[in-house]
Amino acid sequence: MEIDPLCDVAIIGGGPVGLATACTLKLLNENLSVCVFEKRDQATRHHPLRIQSDSINELVRTLQNSPFQSATKKALCQQLNQWKDRAISTAVIQDQLTFFANELGGRILKGEQAEFHKDSFEQFVQKTGAKIVIGADGAKSQVRQAIKAELENVFTFSYLLELKFKTASIQERETIQKIAQYSIAEGFDFETVGKKKDKETPITVSLHRFIDKDTHLQLKEKKDQIEKGTSEHPWNIRELDTLAKTRSEVKAVCTYFHRYFQDHHLTANDYSEDRIATFPIEIYRSSFVARRVAGAIVLLAGDASSGLVLERGVNKGFIEAGLCAQAVAKFFERPVFERSLMDDSTPLPAEFELYQKQAASLFFKESRWARIKFTVLKEAESAFISFVRLIKLCYPKFSEMPLKKRALELSKK
């Protein structure tokens, strides 16, 4: 890997958090050389992320306090504000933040030349000349492993079944339709539908449902040195139908999916790129998020720093991107000799110790909220299942009705 010229800050991971950090850094200090390394040639994750207003407000506040004034800064803040309280495709977020990062003078390297591995960290630092390396490379962060940080505070709430697909045939759900949809499987479904530009343009739909551990394990299968059923190696409907012939829990899952498509009048020709995965709903944090290694200061942000659930992961990540960028910008305000005379045995500068405290505080605040929210959801689900079963017992034909008719009947009850 040859980087010419060398960079001051290397960001590993060109997802929403890595790119948001790059944009913020360039606005806080336009003279910094910032380079983002993303192993994917193009954005491949199209699932929608629901962006909460509090995280955007924090990030925009940081950007607006920056000394750099330009039309690009104004446009970036406007774009971020437009995402508030909306479900936005991950690919759309990445593409738009990539545009702003380039406009602000950052460099984005993609593909094989930008792939990073934990075993080559020292060579990476030498080749890039980076004084700061920011790991924003997700839950399985190679950067976190390179600096030998352990996961702690790991807690598994439950397990989640995820179906993603593209279609031009589904519109956003009205509340009563969502309630009727819940009644099909006697459990809560979380359906996120992206915004449509027009009737013909396919959008990504994400469907999530709580499942038990046995179902989770039956949806896993080792095959040709890979594990099927993960986000990296998902099933599709056809493959899962084959698996269902020998596994009872998988058969129930397939019945649920086919009923879902039937209820929304979707045939196999109406959807594409169907991806089915299962994973634990868990929270975790890195044992530390700042460390000196190989002559550089390494920071972690986003899922590399800590993982959260129930729509808080990316939002926590956006807040962290602003905090991380502020710490780095403050470090580069130090005189050059202060930055150059530091080795791996030197204590971390105060700004990075502060970042560690801020990241820890943010995690514990959000994890408490996640636990409360999950408990409320499970209790509500239990009560709703009992209610729907009573309706079905008194009205056996309820489950066989079309979706809209069920919705009307449920509202009358």
C-alpha positions as CSV (number, residue, x, y, z in Angstrom):
1,M,0.0,0.0,0.0
2,E,1.5,3.3,-1.1
3,I,0.0,6.6,0.0
4,D,1.4,9.7,-1.7
5,P,1.5,12.1,-0.1
6,L,1.4,10.7,3.4
7,C,-1.6,11.4,5.6
8,D,-2.0,12.9,9.1
9,V,-5.1,10.9,10.0
10,A,-6.1,7.4,8.6
11,I,-9.7,6.3,9.1
12,I,-10.2,2.5,8.6
13,G,-13.8,2.0,7.5
14,G,-15.8,4.0,5.0
15,G,-19.2,3.5,6.5
16,P,-21.5,6.2,7.9
17,V,-19.4,6.7,11.1
18,G,-16.0,6.7,9.4
19,L,-17.1,9.2,6.7
20,A,-18.9,11.4,9.2
21,T,-15.7,11.6,11.2
22,A,-13.7,12.5,8.1
23,C,-16.1,15.3,7.2
24,T,-16.1,16.7,10.7
25,L,-12.3,16.6,10.9
26,K,-11.8,18.5,7.7
27,L,-14.2,21.1,8.9
28,L,-12.5,21.5,12.3
29,N,-9.1,21.7,10.7
30,E,-9.0,22.1,6.9
31,N,-5.2,21.7,6.8
32,L,-5.2,18.1,8.1
33,S,-4.6,15.4,5.5
34,V,-7.4,12.8,6.1
35,C,-7.6,9.5,4.3
36,V,-10.4,7.0,4.5
37,F,-9.7,3.3,3.7
38,E,-12.7,1.2,2.7
39,K,-12.2,-2.4,1.5
40,R,-15.5,-2.4,-0.6
41,D,-15.3,-0.9,-4.1
42,Q,-18.8,0.4,-3.7
43,A,-21.6,0.6,-1.1
44,T,-23.1,-2.9,-0.8
45,R,-25.3,-2.4,2.3
46,H,-28.7,-1.1,1.3
47,H,-30.7,-1.7,4.5
48,P,-32.4,1.4,5.9
49,L,-31.1,3.0,9.1
50,R,-33.5,5.1,11.2
51,I,-31.7,8.2,12.1
52,Q,-32.7,9.9,15.4
53,S,-32.8,13.6,15.7
54,D,-30.6,13.8,18.9
55,S,-27.6,12.4,17.2
56,I,-27.9,14.6,14.2
57,N,-28.4,17.7,16.4
58,E,-25.1,16.8,18.3
59,L,-23.2,16.3,15.0
60,V,-24.5,19.4,13.4
61,R,-23.7,21.5,16.5
62,T,-20.1,20.4,16.2
63,L,-20.0,21.2,12.5
64,Q,-21.5,24.7,13.0
65,N,-18.9,25.5,15.7
66,S,-16.1,24.8,13.3
67,P,-14.1,27.9,12.0
68,F,-14.2,26.7,8.4
69,Q,-17.1,28.5,6.5
70,S,-18.2,27.3,3.1
71,A,-21.2,26.4,1.0
72,T,-20.1,22.7,1.4
73,K,-20.4,23.0,5.2
74,K,-23.9,24.5,4.9
75,A,-25.0,21.8,2.4
76,L,-23.7,19.1,4.7
77,C,-25.6,20.4,7.7
78,Q,-28.7,20.7,5.6
79,Q,-28.3,17.1,4.4
80,L,-27.9,15.8,7.9
81,N,-30.9,17.7,9.1
82,Q,-33.0,16.1,6.3
83,W,-32.1,12.6,7.6
84,K,-33.6,13.3,11.1
85,D,-36.3,10.9,12.1
86,R,-36.2,9.1,8.8
87,A,-35.1,5.6,7.5
88,I,-32.3,6.1,5.1
89,S,-30.5,3.4,3.1
90,T,-26.9,2.8,4.3
91,A,-25.7,3.0,0.8
92,V,-27.3,6.4,0.3
93,I,-25.7,7.7,3.6
94,Q,-22.3,6.4,2.4
95,D,-22.6,7.8,-1.1
96,Q,-23.6,11.3,0.1
97,L,-21.0,11.5,2.9
98,T,-18.4,10.3,0.4
99,F,-19.3,13.2,-1.8
100,F,-19.0,15.7,1.0
101,A,-15.7,14.2,2.3
102,N,-14.2,14.6,-1.2
103,E,-15.6,18.1,-1.5
104,L,-13.9,19.0,1.8
105,G,-10.5,17.7,0.6
106,G,-10.5,14.3,2.2
107,R,-9.3,11.2,0.2
108,I,-11.3,8.0,-0.1
109,L,-9.4,4.9,-1.0
110,K,-11.5,1.8,-1.9
111,G,-11.0,-1.8,-2.9
112,E,-8.0,-4.1,-2.4
113,Q,-5.5,-1.2,-2.0
114,A,-7.5,0.0,1.0
115,E,-8.0,-3.3,2.8
116,F,-6.6,-3.4,6.3
117,H,-5.6,-6.5,8.3
118,K,-4.8,-6.6,12.0
119,D,-1.5,-8.4,11.5
120,S,-0.1,-5.6,9.3
121,F,-0.9,-2.6,11.6
122,E,2.7,-1.6,12.1
123,Q,3.4,-1.7,8.3
124,F,0.2,0.3,7.7
125,V,1.4,3.1,10.1
126,Q,4.8,3.2,8.4
127,K,3.4,3.4,4.9
128,T,0.8,6.0,5.6
129,G,2.8,8.0,8.1
130,A,-0.4,8.6,10.0
131,K,-0.1,10.0,13.5
132,I,-3.7,9.2,14.3
133,V,-5.5,6.0,13.2
134,I,-9.3,5.8,13.7
135,G,-10.9,2.4,13.6
136,A,-14.5,2.8,12.3
137,D,-14.6,-0.7,10.8
138,G,-17.6,-2.2,12.5
139,A,-18.4,-4.9,15.1
140,K,-15.6,-7.2,14.0
141,S,-13.1,-4.4,13.9
142,Q,-9.6,-5.4,12.7
143,V,-8.3,-2.2,14.3
144,R,-9.7,-3.2,17.7
145,Q,-8.0,-6.6,17.4
146,A,-4.8,-5.0,16.2
147,I,-4.5,-2.9,19.4
148,K,-5.5,-6.0,21.5
149,A,-8.7,-4.5,23.0
150,E,-11.1,-7.0,24.5
151,L,-14.9,-6.9,24.4
152,E,-16.6,-6.4,27.8
153,N,-20.1,-5.6,29.1
154,V,-21.4,-8.1,26.6
155,F,-25.1,-8.8,27.1
156,T,-27.4,-10.8,24.8
157,F,-31.1,-9.7,25.0
158,S,-32.5,-12.2,22.5
159,Y,-32.1,-13.3,18.9
160,L,-33.3,-11.5,15.7
161,L,-34.4,-12.8,12.4
162,E,-33.7,-10.4,9.5
163,L,-35.2,-10.4,6.0
164,K,-34.0,-7.7,3.5
165,F,-35.3,-7.4,0.0
166,K,-35.9,-4.9,-2.8
167,T,-39.2,-4.2,-4.3
168,A,-41.2,-1.5,-6.0
169,S,-44.5,-2.9,-4.8
170,I,-44.6,-1.9,-1.1
171,Q,-45.5,1.4,0.3
172,E,-44.9,2.6,3.9
173,R,-47.3,1.1,6.4
174,E,-50.1,2.8,8.1
175,T,-50.2,2.1,11.8
176,I,-53.3,-0.1,11.7
177,Q,-51.7,-2.2,8.9
178,K,-48.6,-2.7,11.1
179,I,-50.8,-3.9,13.9
180,A,-52.6,-6.4,11.6
181,Q,-49.2,-7.6,10.4
182,Y,-48.1,-8.3,13.9
183,S,-51.1,-10.6,14.4
184,I,-50.0,-13.0,11.6
185,A,-47.0,-14.4,13.5
186,E,-48.3,-13.7,17.0
187,G,-45.2,-11.5,17.7
188,F,-43.8,-8.2,16.9
189,D,-42.4,-7.5,13.5
190,F,-40.2,-4.4,12.9
191,E,-40.6,-3.4,9.3
192,T,-38.6,-0.5,7.9
193,V,-39.5,0.7,4.4
194,G,-37.2,3.2,2.7
195,K,-38.5,6.4,1.1
196,K,-39.7,6.0,-2.5
197,K,-38.7,8.4,-5.3
198,D,-41.4,7.0,-7.6
199,K,-43.6,4.0,-8.1
200,E,-41.2,2.1,-10.3
201,T,-38.0,2.5,-8.3
202,P,-37.2,-0.5,-6.1
203,I,-36.6,0.3,-2.4
204,T,-35.1,-1.8,0.3
205,V,-37.4,-3.3,2.9
206,S,-36.1,-4.7,6.2
207,L,-38.2,-7.0,8.3
208,H,-37.0,-8.0,11.8
209,R,-38.6,-10.4,14.2
210,F,-37.6,-11.8,17.6
211,I,-36.8,-15.5,17.6
212,D,-35.6,-18.0,20.3
213,K,-32.2,-19.5,20.5
214,D,-33.2,-22.9,19.0
215,T,-34.5,-21.2,15.9
216,H,-31.4,-19.0,15.7
217,L,-29.1,-22.1,15.8
218,Q,-31.2,-24.0,13.2
219,L,-30.7,-21.1,10.8
220,K,-27.0,-21.5,11.0
221,E,-25.0,-23.9,8.9
222,K,-21.3,-24.4,8.2
223,K,-20.8,-24.8,4.5
224,D,-17.6,-24.7,2.5
225,Q,-15.6,-22.9,5.2
226,I,-18.3,-20.3,5.6
227,E,-21.2,-19.9,8.1
228,K,-24.5,-19.5,6.3
229,G,-27.2,-17.4,8.0
230,T,-24.9,-14.5,8.8
231,S,-25.1,-11.0,7.4
232,E,-21.9,-11.8,5.3
233,H,-23.4,-15.1,4.0
234,P,-27.2,-14.9,4.2
235,W,-29.7,-17.3,2.9
236,N,-32.3,-16.5,0.3
237,I,-35.9,-17.7,0.3
238,R,-35.2,-20.6,-2.1
239,E,-32.3,-21.9,-0.1
240,L,-34.2,-21.6,3.1
241,D,-37.1,-23.6,1.7
242,T,-34.7,-26.4,1.0
243,L,-33.3,-26.2,4.5
244,A,-36.8,-26.2,6.0
245,K,-37.4,-29.8,4.7
246,T,-35.2,-31.1,7.6
247,R,-35.5,-28.5,10.3
248,S,-38.8,-27.8,12.0
249,E,-38.1,-24.2,13.3
250,V,-36.8,-23.2,9.8
251,K,-40.1,-24.5,8.3
252,A,-42.0,-22.2,10.6
253,V,-39.8,-19.3,9.6
254,C,-40.4,-20.1,5.9
255,T,-44.1,-20.3,6.5
256,Y,-44.0,-16.9,8.1
257,F,-42.1,-15.3,5.2
258,H,-44.3,-16.8,2.6
259,R,-47.4,-15.6,4.5
260,Y,-45.8,-12.1,4.7
261,F,-45.3,-12.0,0.9
262,Q,-48.8,-13.3,0.3
263,D,-50.4,-10.7,2.6
264,H,-48.7,-8.0,0.5
265,H,-49.5,-9.6,-2.8
266,L,-45.8,-10.1,-3.7
267,T,-44.8,-13.0,-6.0
268,A,-41.2,-14.1,-6.6
269,N,-41.1,-11.7,-9.5
270,D,-42.0,-8.7,-7.3
271,Y,-39.0,-8.8,-5.1
272,S,-35.2,-9.3,-5.5
273,E,-32.0,-9.6,-3.6
274,D,-33.7,-11.4,-0.7
275,R,-31.2,-11.9,2.2
276,I,-32.1,-13.7,5.4
277,A,-29.8,-13.7,8.4
278,T,-30.0,-14.3,12.1
279,F,-27.9,-12.8,14.9
280,P,-27.9,-12.2,18.6
281,I,-29.3,-8.9,19.9
282,E,-26.5,-7.9,22.1
283,I,-24.6,-4.9,23.4
284,Y,-20.9,-4.7,24.0
285,R,-18.0,-2.3,24.4
286,S,-14.3,-2.3,23.8
287,S,-12.2,-2.4,27.0
288,F,-10.5,0.8,25.7
289,V,-11.0,3.1,22.7
290,A,-7.7,5.0,22.7
291,R,-4.1,3.6,22.8
292,R,-0.6,4.3,21.5
293,V,0.6,1.6,19.2
294,A,3.6,1.5,16.7
295,G,4.2,5.3,17.1
296,A,0.6,6.2,16.3
297,I,-2.5,7.0,18.5
298,V,-5.3,4.7,17.7
299,L,-9.0,5.5,18.4
300,L,-12.1,3.5,18.0
301,A,-15.5,4.8,16.9
302,G,-18.9,3.4,16.0
303,D,-19.5,-0.3,16.3
304,A,-15.7,-0.8,16.7
305,S,-16.0,1.1,20.0
306,S,-19.3,-0.3,21.2
307,G,-22.4,-2.0,19.8
308,L,-26.0,-1.1,20.7
309,V,-29.4,-2.3,19.6
310,L,-32.9,-1.0,18.7
311,E,-31.8,1.8,16.3
312,R,-29.3,3.3,18.7
313,G,-26.1,1.9,17.1
314,V,-25.7,4.3,14.2
315,N,-27.0,7.2,16.3
316,K,-24.5,6.6,19.0
317,G,-21.9,6.3,16.2
318,F,-22.7,9.8,14.8
319,I,-22.4,11.4,18.2
320,E,-19.1,9.5,18.7
321,A,-17.8,10.7,15.3
322,G,-18.2,14.3,16.5
323,L,-16.5,13.6,19.8
324,C,-13.6,11.7,18.1
325,A,-13.1,14.4,15.5
326,Q,-12.9,17.1,18.2
327,A,-10.3,15.2,20.2
328,V,-8.1,14.7,17.1
329,A,-8.5,18.3,16.0
330,K,-7.5,19.5,19.5
331,F,-4.4,17.2,19.4
332,F,-3.2,18.8,16.2
333,E,-3.4,22.2,17.9
334,R,-0.4,21.1,20.0
335,P,3.0,22.3,18.9
336,V,4.7,20.0,16.4
337,F,7.5,19.1,18.9
338,E,4.9,17.9,21.4
339,R,3.4,15.6,18.9
340,S,6.7,14.2,17.6
341,L,8.5,13.5,20.9
342,M,5.9,11.0,22.1
343,D,6.5,7.2,22.0
344,D,4.3,4.2,23.0
345,S,5.3,4.5,26.7
346,T,4.1,8.2,26.9
347,P,0.7,8.7,28.6
348,L,-2.1,9.6,26.3
349,P,-2.8,13.3,25.7
350,A,-5.6,14.7,27.8
351,E,-7.9,15.1,24.8
352,F,-7.9,11.3,24.2
353,E,-8.4,10.4,27.8
354,L,-11.4,12.7,27.7
355,Y,-12.6,10.9,24.6
356,Q,-12.4,7.6,26.4
357,K,-14.5,8.9,29.2
358,Q,-17.1,10.4,26.8
359,A,-17.3,7.2,24.8
360,A,-17.8,5.1,28.0
361,S,-20.4,7.6,29.4
362,L,-22.3,7.5,26.0
363,F,-22.3,3.7,26.0
364,F,-23.6,3.3,29.5
365,K,-26.3,5.9,29.0
366,E,-27.5,4.3,25.7
367,S,-27.2,0.7,27.1
368,R,-29.5,1.5,30.0
369,W,-32.0,2.9,27.6
370,A,-31.7,-0.1,25.3
371,R,-32.4,-2.5,28.3
372,I,-35.5,-0.5,29.3
373,K,-36.8,-0.3,25.7
374,F,-36.2,-4.0,25.1
375,T,-38.0,-5.0,28.4
376,V,-41.0,-2.8,27.5
377,L,-41.1,-4.4,24.0
378,K,-41.0,-7.9,25.2
379,E,-43.7,-7.2,27.8
380,A,-45.8,-5.5,25.2
381,E,-45.3,-8.4,22.8
382,S,-46.4,-10.9,25.4
383,A,-49.6,-8.9,26.1
384,F,-50.3,-8.5,22.4
385,I,-49.9,-12.2,21.7
386,S,-52.4,-13.1,24.4
387,F,-54.8,-10.5,22.9
388,V,-54.4,-11.8,19.4
389,R,-54.8,-15.5,20.5
390,L,-58.1,-14.5,22.2
391,I,-59.3,-12.9,19.0
392,K,-58.4,-16.0,17.0
393,L,-60.1,-18.3,19.5
394,C,-63.3,-16.3,19.3
395,Y,-63.0,-15.6,15.6
396,P,-61.2,-18.6,13.9
397,K,-61.4,-17.1,10.4
398,F,-59.4,-14.0,11.4
399,S,-56.0,-15.4,10.3
400,E,-57.4,-16.3,6.9
401,M,-58.6,-12.8,6.1
402,P,-56.7,-10.4,3.7
403,L,-54.5,-7.9,5.5
404,K,-56.7,-4.9,5.2
405,K,-59.8,-6.8,6.4
406,R,-57.9,-8.1,9.4
407,A,-56.8,-4.6,10.2
408,L,-60.4,-3.4,10.2
409,E,-61.6,-6.3,12.3
410,L,-58.8,-5.7,14.8
411,S,-59.6,-2.0,15.1
412,K,-63.2,-2.9,15.9
413,K,-62.2,-5.3,18.6
